[in-house]
Amino acid sequence: MSERHLASERVGQYFLETDGGRDRLEYTEYGTGDMWVVLLPGLLMPRRMHDHLARSLASAGAHVVTLDLLGHGRSDRPDDPFAYSVTAFAHQVVALLDEVGAGEAVIGGTSLGANVSLEVAAIAPERVRGLLVEMPVLDNALEVAIVSFAPLLLAARVLPIAFTSLRFVTRRVPRGIVPWWVGIGLDSVDHKPGPLAAYVHGLFFGRVAPPASERRRIKAPTLVVGHPRDPLHPTSDAEMLAKELPNATFDRAGSILEWRRSPERLDLMATKFVLDCWRPARRTRRTAN
């Protein structure tokens, strides 16, 4: 058994009070200690998309939490569009930090999760030890995002039977017999049409990321990872973000598949970044003693 699988894993949940009642969110903890890391999934994807990275970081000593944001994975999926926005997701992350007792954490994510990470740094900078941002969706992705998600919203509203039928089929595929990323894909299309339409509506008409004026004020150490040949996550957005942030480093992945198929290089880079974010605090504690 490799070392990366020795860290403990625990599933937890917490509740947020809303105008409509209480929303339940589910998360998984990997490892122990005070070097906290929170990993957030991409659009409509479950938290387990980050299982491998979480285990790598935990095996290096980090205390990692992966979160199903509202509308994702095993968390609740209300059908109210006002429940979904990048800002609302960021508040869910802050509530998660309170739930697990983490004063600060390195916050990271992919695509939507990257945007939410930036939003956390904007609304609660004192809770952010560092940012691990893969393929953010910013200014240069606007047109492609509109073209991509407007049809999804329309279809969920006027052809709900299509999504109900797809869900009926995909739910009957045992996740244990298909490749891991195929299972992630099946989970990503497992959505009821009502909550799905509300989710896309909320994101489509809300704030998708902090504007450039706010991003430039984010002082947390940041590792930005971009990759070529993806119009929804253009390298230009990742490069632009790295230039805007005063304490950012940019790395260009070989493709969108590098961190999925051959994660060793990027896992090592992310691990070093996380440890570097926490190392000064650890030295300070030793000196104080």
C-alpha positions as CSV (number, residue, x, y, z in Angstrom):
1,M,0.0,0.0,0.0
2,S,1.4,3.4,-1.0
3,E,1.9,6.1,1.6
4,R,-0.7,8.3,0.1
5,H,-3.5,6.0,1.1
6,L,-2.5,5.8,4.8
7,A,-4.2,9.1,5.8
8,S,-7.5,8.8,7.5
9,E,-10.7,9.7,5.6
10,R,-13.9,10.9,7.2
11,V,-17.2,12.1,5.8
12,G,-19.1,14.9,7.5
13,Q,-21.9,17.3,7.0
14,Y,-23.1,20.6,8.2
15,F,-26.2,22.8,7.7
16,L,-26.8,26.4,6.6
17,E,-29.9,28.3,7.6
18,T,-31.6,29.9,4.6
19,D,-34.9,31.8,3.9
20,G,-36.3,28.5,2.7
21,G,-35.2,26.4,5.6
22,R,-31.9,24.5,6.1
23,D,-29.5,23.3,3.4
24,R,-27.3,20.3,4.1
25,L,-23.7,20.2,2.7
26,E,-21.4,17.2,2.7
27,Y,-17.7,17.0,2.8
28,T,-14.8,14.6,3.2
29,E,-11.7,15.1,5.4
30,Y,-8.4,13.6,4.7
31,G,-5.6,13.5,7.2
32,T,-5.2,15.5,10.4
33,G,-3.3,18.5,11.7
34,D,-3.5,22.3,11.3
35,M,-2.2,22.7,7.7
36,W,-5.7,23.0,6.3
37,V,-6.6,22.8,2.6
38,V,-10.1,23.1,1.0
39,L,-10.6,21.7,-2.5
40,L,-13.7,22.7,-4.5
41,P,-15.1,20.9,-7.6
42,G,-15.8,22.1,-11.1
43,L,-19.2,23.0,-12.5
44,L,-21.8,20.3,-11.6
45,M,-19.1,17.9,-10.6
46,P,-18.9,16.0,-7.3
47,R,-16.2,16.6,-4.7
48,R,-14.6,13.2,-5.3
49,M,-13.1,14.6,-8.5
50,H,-10.3,15.8,-6.1
51,D,-9.9,12.5,-4.2
52,H,-6.5,11.8,-5.7
53,L,-5.0,15.3,-5.0
54,A,-6.5,15.3,-1.5
55,R,-4.8,12.0,-0.7
56,S,-1.5,13.2,-2.1
57,L,-1.7,16.4,0.0
58,A,-2.8,14.5,3.1
59,S,0.1,12.0,2.8
60,A,2.5,15.0,2.9
61,G,0.9,16.2,6.1
62,A,-1.9,18.5,5.0
63,H,-5.4,18.3,6.5
64,V,-7.6,18.4,3.4
65,V,-11.3,18.9,3.1
66,T,-13.2,18.4,-0.2
67,L,-16.6,20.0,-0.3
68,D,-19.8,19.4,-2.4
69,L,-21.0,22.9,-2.8
70,L,-24.8,23.4,-2.9
71,G,-26.2,21.7,-6.0
72,H,-23.2,19.3,-6.3
73,G,-22.6,15.7,-5.4
74,R,-24.3,14.6,-2.2
75,S,-25.2,18.1,-0.9
76,D,-28.7,19.4,-1.1
77,R,-30.0,20.7,-4.4
78,P,-32.7,23.3,-3.9
79,D,-34.7,24.5,-6.9
80,D,-34.4,28.2,-6.0
81,P,-32.1,30.2,-8.4
82,F,-31.3,32.6,-5.5
83,A,-29.6,29.7,-3.7
84,Y,-26.8,29.6,-6.3
85,S,-24.1,32.1,-6.9
86,V,-20.3,32.2,-6.6
87,T,-20.7,34.5,-3.6
88,A,-23.1,32.1,-2.0
89,F,-20.7,29.3,-2.6
90,A,-17.9,31.3,-1.0
91,H,-20.0,31.8,2.1
92,Q,-20.5,28.1,2.2
93,V,-16.7,27.6,2.2
94,V,-16.3,30.1,5.1
95,A,-19.1,28.2,7.0
96,L,-17.1,25.0,6.4
97,L,-14.0,26.5,7.9
98,D,-16.0,27.4,11.0
99,E,-17.5,23.9,11.1
100,V,-14.2,22.1,11.1
101,G,-12.4,24.6,13.3
102,A,-10.0,26.0,10.7
103,G,-9.0,29.6,11.2
104,E,-7.2,29.7,7.9
105,A,-6.8,27.3,4.9
106,V,-5.3,27.1,1.5
107,I,-8.4,27.3,-0.7
108,G,-8.3,25.7,-4.1
109,G,-10.4,24.5,-6.9
110,T,-11.0,23.8,-10.6
111,S,-13.0,25.9,-13.0
112,L,-16.0,27.0,-10.9
113,G,-14.1,25.9,-7.8
114,A,-11.3,28.2,-8.9
115,N,-13.7,31.2,-9.2
116,V,-15.2,30.3,-5.8
117,S,-11.7,30.2,-4.3
118,L,-11.0,33.8,-5.6
119,E,-14.4,34.9,-4.1
120,V,-13.4,33.5,-0.7
121,A,-10.2,35.5,-0.8
122,A,-12.3,38.6,-1.7
123,I,-14.9,38.3,1.0
124,A,-12.8,36.8,3.8
125,P,-9.1,37.4,3.1
126,E,-8.2,36.7,6.8
127,R,-9.3,33.0,6.3
128,V,-7.2,32.4,3.2
129,R,-3.6,31.1,3.7
130,G,-3.1,30.6,0.0
131,L,-4.9,29.9,-3.3
132,L,-4.6,27.0,-5.6
133,V,-6.4,28.0,-8.8
134,E,-6.8,25.7,-11.8
135,M,-8.4,27.0,-15.0
136,P,-10.4,30.0,-13.8
137,V,-13.3,31.2,-15.9
138,L,-12.9,35.0,-16.2
139,D,-13.2,37.8,-18.8
140,N,-11.9,36.0,-21.8
141,A,-14.3,33.0,-21.4
142,L,-17.5,35.1,-21.3
143,E,-18.8,34.5,-24.8
144,V,-18.1,30.7,-24.7
145,A,-19.7,30.4,-21.3
146,I,-22.9,32.1,-22.6
147,V,-23.0,29.9,-25.7
148,S,-22.4,26.8,-23.6
149,F,-24.8,27.2,-20.7
150,A,-27.7,29.1,-22.2
151,P,-28.9,26.0,-24.1
152,L,-28.5,23.9,-20.9
153,L,-30.8,26.3,-19.0
154,L,-33.3,26.4,-21.8
155,A,-33.3,22.6,-22.2
156,A,-33.7,22.0,-18.4
157,R,-36.8,24.3,-18.5
158,V,-38.6,23.1,-21.7
159,L,-37.3,19.5,-22.0
160,P,-37.1,18.2,-18.4
161,I,-37.9,14.7,-19.7
162,A,-34.5,14.5,-21.3
163,F,-32.7,15.1,-18.1
164,T,-35.0,12.8,-16.1
165,S,-34.4,10.0,-18.7
166,L,-30.6,10.6,-18.7
167,R,-30.6,10.5,-14.9
168,F,-32.6,7.2,-14.9
169,V,-30.0,5.6,-17.1
170,T,-26.8,6.9,-15.5
171,R,-28.0,6.0,-12.0
172,R,-28.1,2.4,-13.0
173,V,-24.4,2.2,-13.9
174,P,-22.4,0.8,-10.9
175,R,-19.6,3.3,-10.3
176,G,-17.3,0.5,-9.3
177,I,-17.2,-1.2,-12.7
178,V,-16.3,1.9,-14.8
179,P,-13.1,3.9,-14.9
180,W,-12.9,6.5,-12.2
181,W,-13.2,9.5,-14.4
182,V,-16.2,7.9,-16.2
183,G,-17.8,7.6,-12.8
184,I,-17.2,11.3,-12.2
185,G,-18.8,12.1,-15.6
186,L,-21.8,10.0,-14.7
187,D,-22.2,11.8,-11.4
188,S,-21.9,15.2,-13.2
189,V,-25.0,14.5,-15.3
190,D,-27.0,13.1,-12.4
191,H,-29.2,16.2,-11.9
192,K,-32.9,16.7,-11.7
193,P,-34.1,19.3,-14.2
194,G,-35.6,21.7,-11.7
195,P,-32.6,22.2,-9.5
196,L,-30.3,22.1,-12.6
197,A,-32.2,24.9,-14.2
198,A,-32.2,26.9,-10.9
199,Y,-28.4,26.3,-10.6
200,V,-27.6,27.5,-14.1
201,H,-30.0,30.4,-13.8
202,G,-28.4,31.5,-10.5
203,L,-24.8,31.3,-11.9
204,F,-25.7,32.7,-15.3
205,F,-27.3,35.9,-14.0
206,G,-25.1,36.4,-10.9
207,R,-21.5,37.4,-10.2
208,V,-19.2,34.7,-11.5
209,A,-15.9,36.0,-10.0
210,P,-14.4,39.0,-8.3
211,P,-13.8,41.8,-10.8
212,A,-10.3,42.7,-11.7
213,S,-10.2,45.6,-9.3
214,E,-10.9,43.2,-6.4
215,R,-8.6,40.5,-7.7
216,R,-5.7,42.9,-7.7
217,R,-6.1,43.4,-3.9
218,I,-5.8,39.6,-3.2
219,K,-2.5,39.3,-1.4
220,A,-2.5,35.6,-0.6
221,P,0.2,33.4,-2.2
222,T,-1.4,31.9,-5.3
223,L,-0.5,29.1,-7.7
224,V,-2.4,29.5,-11.0
225,V,-2.6,26.5,-13.4
226,G,-3.8,27.0,-16.9
227,H,-3.7,24.8,-20.0
228,P,-4.1,25.3,-23.8
229,R,-6.9,24.4,-26.3
230,D,-9.9,24.9,-24.0
231,P,-12.1,27.9,-25.0
232,L,-14.1,27.8,-21.7
233,H,-10.9,27.9,-19.7
234,P,-8.6,29.8,-21.9
235,T,-4.9,30.1,-20.9
236,S,-5.2,33.8,-21.3
237,D,-7.6,34.0,-18.3
238,A,-5.1,32.1,-16.1
239,E,-2.1,34.2,-17.3
240,M,-4.1,37.4,-16.8
241,L,-5.0,36.3,-13.3
242,A,-1.4,35.5,-12.4
243,K,-0.3,39.0,-13.6
244,E,-3.1,40.7,-11.6
245,L,-2.4,39.0,-8.3
246,P,0.6,40.5,-6.5
247,N,1.9,37.2,-5.1
248,A,1.1,34.6,-7.9
249,T,3.0,32.0,-9.8
250,F,1.7,30.6,-13.1
251,D,2.2,27.1,-14.5
252,R,1.1,25.9,-17.9
253,A,-0.1,22.3,-17.9
254,G,0.3,20.3,-21.0
255,S,-3.4,19.9,-21.5
256,I,-6.7,19.7,-19.5
257,L,-5.9,16.0,-19.1
258,E,-2.5,16.3,-17.5
259,W,-3.8,16.5,-13.9
260,R,-6.3,13.8,-14.7
261,R,-4.1,11.2,-16.5
262,S,-0.6,12.0,-15.4
263,P,-0.9,14.0,-12.2
264,E,2.5,13.4,-10.7
265,R,4.2,16.7,-11.7
266,L,1.2,18.9,-10.8
267,D,0.6,17.0,-7.6
268,L,4.2,17.6,-6.6
269,M,3.9,21.2,-7.5
270,A,0.7,21.6,-5.5
271,T,2.1,19.8,-2.5
272,K,5.2,22.0,-2.4
273,F,3.0,25.1,-2.8
274,V,0.8,24.1,0.1
275,L,3.7,23.2,2.4
276,D,5.4,26.6,1.6
277,C,2.1,28.4,2.4
278,W,2.2,26.9,5.9
279,R,5.9,26.6,6.6
280,P,6.4,30.2,7.9
281,A,3.6,29.8,10.5
282,R,5.2,26.6,11.7
283,R,8.6,28.3,12.1
284,T,7.0,31.1,14.0
285,R,5.4,28.6,16.5
286,R,8.7,26.9,17.1
287,T,10.5,30.2,17.7
288,A,7.8,31.2,20.2
289,N,8.3,28.0,22.1
